[in-house]
């Protein structure tokens, strides 16, 4: 039987426990401003990729 690889939070690089939900981890372990900053940084990286 093939097992699924464990999820890893891209903000803190913590590996989630078996059955742990990424949404719950993000809500419980990270501040809203931290999440917003990460989303904005990812959007900017995609939006401005290759325009330099």
WORARA-V255755 format. One record per run of one state. SS is the DSSP state (alpha for helix, beta for strand, coil for the rest). FROM is the first residue (numbers start at 0). TO is the last residue. If there is no record, write none. Layout:
# WORARA-V255755
ss=SS from=FROM to=TO
ss=SS from=FROM to=TO
This chain:
# WORARA-V255755
ss=coil from=0 to=6
ss=beta from=7 to=7
ss=coil from=8 to=13
ss=beta from=14 to=14
ss=coil from=15 to=20
ss=alpha from=21 to=28
ss=coil from=29 to=30
ss=alpha from=31 to=46
ss=coil from=47 to=51
